Structures are given as structure tokens and as C-alpha cells.
Amino acid sequence: MNAEVLPWAARTKGLVGSIIDSSTSLLQRQTHDIVSFAMGSPAAEAVPSEDFSEIYSSVLANNGAGVFAYGATEGETALRDELLAYLETTPERTSAERLLITSGGMQGLDLAGKLFVDPGDLVIVEAPTYTNGSATLLAYGADIVEAPIDDDGLIVETLPELVQKAGRRPKAIYVIPNFQNPTGTAMSLKRRLLLLALAREWRSIIIDDDPYGMLRFDGRHIPGFRELGGGDPLVFSVRTFSKILAPGLRVGWVDADPAIVEKLIDAKQTMDTCTNVPNQLLSAEFLRRGGLEPHLDRLRREYQKRMRAMQTSLENHFSGVATWTHPQGGFFLWLTFGDNVDTSKLFDVAVQNGVAFIPGRAFSVTGQFGNALRLCFASQTPERTELGISRLAEALKAL
Ligand SMILES: Cc1ncc(COP(=O)(O)O)c(C=O)c1O
């Protein structure tokens, strides 16, 4: 059937999908060995799957059929209570009326778009930025303006000029302040404070997307927007268990002003009624047993080791050929070649050679960064990382 004759909604023009997510299925179809630095997945061995299966059994035994009933839209009480208690021990302490449990971080981003972005609204994003985040905003018709970043994160100082050029205030500013996806850089305190001041001047929502903040393995904590904002309704914080527990759980949360949370509940009810109940109860029990903090400690140590291994492999194979970032936490680093290298072309050769990454263009709505690529250092052991980076160097030679 010719799809053009279908009565599409105008908004389908903004549905661009995600090259990152599509690469998962492409890589799953390959039958040869591939060292994948592509997906932002926790290391398979970093997921506490034995604890999970034991906890699932006890959750089933203790809750009976209730495990499979519809849950409250705002989230299961057990998880909300445990999460609040855990956050109390961190700089992100919050309160029950500010909390909504979501189906992963992606739903938090989608809800932000649903509540705050009308077609044609100006939204500022980092360049490069997380593809699914910008794709979500595009799906709501955002008019996206990209602002540059450097080693201190979003160059907030450039925003007034961009806004002046656009001739209207931004409705929202989408930022990933810690160990940004895809570059791994963190926004400096000075810039966070400046961004908050500008958002207040423009009455813009700061979509504060921070899945990696708890995974700092080097350097000192930088206060986040949640802390700096002191409960300012303009700060909309999106969080997830995907990177610190497991992405397949699809459990995350939003921390926002109570008036916003009321609207979020209405909006979530038209999406999925409630977040997966068994996985909420699993996460709650994991937290109740005090498992999260020791688990995070292990992850931080392991990811620090893996990041350093990747730095060493890059020095061995790419010194003088490329430059790269030096993250103090999270999952990713960003590799930049000279202008003569096209990483979208390199991708095909690399996959044949047994290594995968995400090409830089995927992280820009205007197709910038054709000579850069994102590497996830978290999913591979140091030995596999060395193998993968050496295959990447061979692929570059072959190209
Ligand atoms: C910056 C950022 N935001 C949101 C998400 C989505 O998180 P989730 O898998 O919980 O939907 C990711 C996952 O890669 C991410 O890197």
C-alpha cells in the first residue's frame, strides 16, 4: 500500500526516530564478533541479575496477584518511599509531592515536551546532544536552536545572542549537565548558575536530564539544578534507573514542582496509565535492602577502570590522529578527527571490521559533527576495549 495516501497527522513530520536505537537492531542482525561501543548500556556484568531474580521471587511471594494489577499513576508507594529515603542521603533530596515515577528517562523527556512545547516554540539544546532528547522535542514541533559546548559543558554565554537572533525567548532549554551524552563533559558551576539566571529572566523551563550524575568516578561533585534551583518550578528534573540498575526495567522518575506533577499525572494517564508494576516493586526491594549505594560504588570503580583503559587504547592507536574528551564519570567519550574523516562512512567499514560506535551526525539536528563519533566505554572490559579500538584504527586505515 502507498503510505502517502494515509491520513497522517501533521506531527508525524517531526517524528525522526533515533539512530542510536536503530543501531541496536542493526548490530543484533550481525553474526560476526563485534566489539560494540555503540549503545549507552551498562556492562552486562554490572547488572545485579542474581539479586534481581531472588528479589523477583520474594516480590511475587509477598505480593501475590497484586504484582500484576494496575498501579497508581504516580508510582508504587513502596518505590516512592524507598526512593525518597535514598535521595535523602544524596544532594538530590526531595519530597513526595514533587515525585512522579516514570517509564524510564525517555518518558520524563516526553512528558516535558507534552507539557511545555507547542509547535513552533523555540527550544535550545546542546550541540551535540542526546538524539532521543532532541527527537522528542521535535516530535512536539519544537523549533530547535543548537548551542555549542566545550570541556565545561554548554557555553551558556552564547545563549543571549542566540535568543536575540531568534527574536523570542526559549520555551525550554534542554541540558544534560553531568557526563553529557554524547561528549562525557560536565557543565561548570559558573555556567549552571548563569543558565539558571537566564532561565528565570526568560521564564524558560530547564529540562535537567541527568541519568549519569550518580556515576562520578573522578573529581568533585558539582551542585545540580535541583540543588541550585531551591525548588524553582522552572527546573524540571528527569532521572532514571536505566544506567545505575538496568535499562530493561524501564523505571525512572521526574522531580518537579507539585503543580507540575499534578499535570504530569494527567498526561501520563493518557500514555501508559502506570509504570510497569513488577519492575517498580523489584527496584523498591533492591533499595529497601540497601543495595543501591554499594552497587553504585562498584560501578564507579569499574567504569573508572574502563574509562582509563579506553584512554590508554586511544593513546596507543589514535595519538596525533584524533582528539578525545576525558570524562570524570558516566558512560561516554567523544572522539574528533580532522575534517577529512567522515564517521558515517567509517561506521560501515568498522562494523565489517568488528567494532561499532555511533557516528557524530546522529547527535545534531543540523547534521554537524560528521568528523566525530561517540564511544561508550562502560559496556566493554579493558581487554575487549583494546581489541575494539585496534579494530577501529584498522577500519580508519582501510577507509
Ligand atoms: C541523556 C539521556 N537521557 C535519557 C536517557 C533515556 O533513559 P531511559 O533509558 O531510562 O529512558 C538516556 C539513555 O541513554 C540518556 O543518555
The ligand as an SDF file (V2000), in Angstrom:
LIG
                    3D

 16 16  0  0  0  0  0  0  0  0999 V2000
   20.9440   11.7970   28.4590 C   0  0  0  0  0  0  0  0  0  0  0  0
   19.9550   10.6910   28.4790 C   0  0  0  0  0  0  0  0  0  0  0  0
   18.6850   10.9520   28.7930 N   0  0  0  0  0  0  0  0  0  0  0  0
   17.7430    9.9900   28.8290 C   0  0  0  0  0  0  0  0  0  0  0  0
   18.0650    8.6810   28.5180 C   0  0  0  0  0  0  0  0  0  0  0  0
   16.9780    7.6690   28.4640 C   0  0  0  0  0  0  0  0  0  0  0  0
   16.9080    6.9200   29.6080 O   0  0  0  0  0  0  0  0  0  0  0  0
   15.9330    5.6650   29.6970 P   0  0  0  0  0  0  0  0  0  0  0  0
   16.6140    4.5110   29.0510 O   0  0  0  0  0  0  0  0  0  0  0  0
   15.7280    5.4970   31.1550 O   0  0  0  0  0  0  0  0  0  0  0  0
   14.6500    6.0210   29.0040 O   0  0  0  0  0  0  0  0  0  0  0  0
   19.3810    8.3530   28.1770 C   0  0  0  0  0  0  0  0  0  0  0  0
   19.7320    6.9890   27.7900 C   0  0  0  0  0  0  0  0  0  0  0  0
   20.6460    6.7640   27.0260 O   0  0  0  0  0  0  0  0  0  0  0  0
   20.3400    9.3860   28.1580 C   0  0  0  0  0  0  0  0  0  0  0  0
   21.6250    9.1590   27.8480 O   0  0  0  0  0  0  0  0  0  0  0  0
  1  2  1  0
  2  3  1  0
  2 15  2  0
  3  4  2  0
  4  5  1  0
  5  6  1  0
  5 12  2  0
  6  7  1  0
  7  8  1  0
  8  9  2  0
  8 10  1  0
  8 11  1  0
 12 13  1  0
 12 15  1  0
 13 14  2  0
 15 16  1  0
M  END
$$$$
